[in-house]
């Protein structure tokens, strides 16, 4: 009984702490996993480090101290956020894959990052099989998997598409960011109300080039992740190619992913996915 009460108390304490952090956030950066947030976090971290005078070079580890996760991890989450006491130094952007919950995210503005579900499902499959080793089936089986495949993605997008309607938000597609990284990042900074330093922005975009980030990941890895960095398919920076799903999905698999989107996404979620160029 005592252990049950302790676990219940820890859950309540965690929720209270997260809600307190949410109340002080300038914005959330929200995305379904494998939608490009590591890349965009890296670009933002470089930009804010430059404009706020952070002396040390930014890498795949200390970027979390500038644009942290919305959790209590001591390194990657809010406890490791270096600007939590320096109000106004940079905007407090909390990054999360959590499902939409109005009581948790309050009414804070949201940058919603989306990516073509066909690319996401391929990247998620390699993440589950080669990076995390938590799925052993085929790609076809993964697409239909309730917990990690298209049903989970559909549920996530439906919830967040509805939740965006009652708050300020900016939709950032992976495809748009790939096409013109500087201009799309500039648009996000303007949404946040940040002055735009073009020189710092160009340097941040250059630092976030895919090849440079992939090389960094091979050397540095990602904090709290143990995986084979010599296997390109297990990397976070795996390919960085919009439309790369065509190299992995056959016609039947593409049709199955599109069927899920067509039949199970809400109208609002279809509009959200439409930012990626996929119209269903």
N, C-alpha and C positions, 0 to 999 in steps of 0.2 A: 504493500500500500504506500509506504514511504517513497519507494522508487517511482511509483506512478505520479505521486504528487510533485516530486522533484522534476520529472520530465515535463509535467504540465506547467510548472512554474518557469522552467527554462524557455518553453515555447512562448509564454506570455511576456517574459522579459525580453526575448528576442524581438517579438512583435513591437513592443513599446520602443525599443531602441531604433528599429528600422523606421518606424513612423516618425520619430523625432528627426532622424536624418532626412527623411522625405520632406518634412516641413521646411527644412533649410535648403533644399535643392533648388537650383535655378532651372534645371531641366533634367529629364531622363532621356537616355539613349536606349531605345528598346529595339530588340530584334529577335526573331526566331533564330536558334543556333545555325551556324554556317551561312550567315547572310552577309558577312564581311565586316563585322564590328571590330575584330582585332586590327585590321588594316586601318579603319577609320579612326579608332582610338589612338593608334600610333601617329597618324597625321595630326590629329588634334593635340596630342601631347607635345609633339615637336613645336607646333605653333604657339601654344600657351607657354611652354618653357622659354621660347625665344622672346615673346612679348612681355613676360613677367620677370625675366632675368635669372632663370634657373641656371646655375653655373655648369653643372655636369652634363655630359652628353646623355641623350635619351636612348634607352634600349627597351627590349621586350620585357624587362623586369621592372624598371623604375617608372615606366609609363603609367602603371597603376596608381602611383602616388600623385599623379596629376589628373587623370580621368579614371576614378576608381569604380569597382563593382559596387552595386547596391546590395552589399551583404556585410557580414561581420568578420570576414577573413582578415587576419592581422596584417597580411602583406598586400593582397589584391583588393581588399574591401575598404570600407570607410575608416577603420582604425589606422590604416597606413596612408591615409590621404593627407598630404603635407600642407594643404591649404585650408584645412578645416577651421583654423583659428585666424586666417588672414582674409577676412571678408572683403570682397571686391577685388582681390588680387587676380583671380581668374573666375569664370563662372563655375559653379559646382554642378558638374554633369555626372549623374549616377547611371551606370550601365547595367542593364538587366535583361535576362531571358525569361523572367517570371511571367506567368499568366496574368492577365488583367484582373486587378482587384481594386475597386475604387477606394476602399478604406485603407489600402496600403499605399497607393500612388497619389492619393489625395487629388487635388486639382492642378497639380504641377504641369507645366508644358512638357510636351513629348516630341523628341526627334524619333520618328519611326523609320527604321531601316528595313527595306524589303528587297528580296531577290527572287528571280524567276524560280518557282517551285521545282521545276525540272532540274535546274542546277543545284538547288538546295538539297534535294533528295539524294543526288549522287554524292555530294560532299558529305552529307550526313551518314551515308552508307559506309564510306571509307573511314570516317571518324569513328563509327561504331565498331567496325571490323578490324581496322589496322591501328587506330590510335587508342581506343578505349578497350577493345577486345570484349565487347558486351553483346555482340550479335554474331552468330555463326552461319546464318542462312545465306541464300542467294539474294541478289539485288531485287528480283521479282518478289521474293518473300518479304524483303525489307519494305518495299513500297506499301504493302498491305498491312504491315505490323501495326497493331493498335497503339503501342507505347512509343515507338520511335519513327514510324513511317508516315505516310500521308494522313491517316486519321488524326494523329497528334498535331501535325502541322496545320491541318484544316481547323481543328478546334482552337488552336492558338490564334490564328489569323482572324477567325470569326469573333473571338472575344475582344481582341484588341481593336478590330475595325469598329465595333460598337462603342468601345470605350473612348475612342478618339473624338467622338462627336460632341462631347461635353467639355473639351479642353483645347487650349491652343496647341497646335501641332504642326510639324513639318515632315512631309514624307520624302525620304531620301532613298532612291533606288540604287542598288549596286551597279546596275547597268548605266545609270546616269553618272554615277561617281567614276566609273571606269572610262566613260566617254570623255568627260571633262572634269577631272578631279579638282582643279583649282576653282572653277566657277561654282561647282556644287558645294564645295567646302565654304566658299565665300558666302553662298546663300544661307548655309547653316549658321555661320557666324553672325550674319545680319539678323536672322531669326532670333538668335540669342541676345541681340542688342550689343554685340561686341564691335568696336572699331576694327577695321580691316587694314592690316599692315601687309601690303602686297609683297614686299621683300621676304618677310617672315613666312608668308603663306607659300610662296614659290619654293622656299627652302624646305618647308614641311612636306610639301607634295613630292619634292625630289627625294627626300629621305624615305618616303613611303612607297617608292617604286617597288614593284613586286619582286624583282630579282634581288634587290638589296635586302628586302625583308626576309626573303627565303634564305639567303646566305646567313643573315643574322640568326634566324631560327635554328639552322643547322648547327651553329656554334653555341648559341645561348640557351636554346630550348624555351619553353613556356613555363612560368612558375607553377609549381604543384602538379606538373604533368610529367610522367615517366613513360617514354615511348622511343621507338627506334627512329632516330632522326636521319638515318641513312636511307630510309625508305620514303621516297617522295610522296607516296600515297598516304602516309601516316601524318604528314606535316599539316599544320594549320594553314600555312601558305602553300597549298598543294599545287594549284595551277593558276588561279587568279584570272580565269578566262570566262567572260560572259558568253553563254551559249555553248560551253564545253560539254554539256550533257550529251550532245550528239555523238561524242566519241565513246560513250558508255551505254546509253539506252538504245535498245532496238525499237522498231516501230510500235510493237505491242506495248512495251513499257512506257513509251511516251504517251500513247493513247490512254493508258491506265492512269497516269498522273493527271493528264488533262481531264479525264472523266471525273476523277475525285474533285478537281477544282470546279468543273462545270456544274456538278450535281450537288455538292456539299458546301461550297462557299456561300455565304450570305451575299446579298447585293452590295453591301458596304465593303465586304472583304474582296469581292471581285474588283471593285473600284481601286482598292488598295493594291492588289496584285497587278492591276492594269498599268501602274506606274513602271513596272518592269518591262512592259511591252507585250506581256501575255494577256490576250483578251479571250475570256471564256464565257 
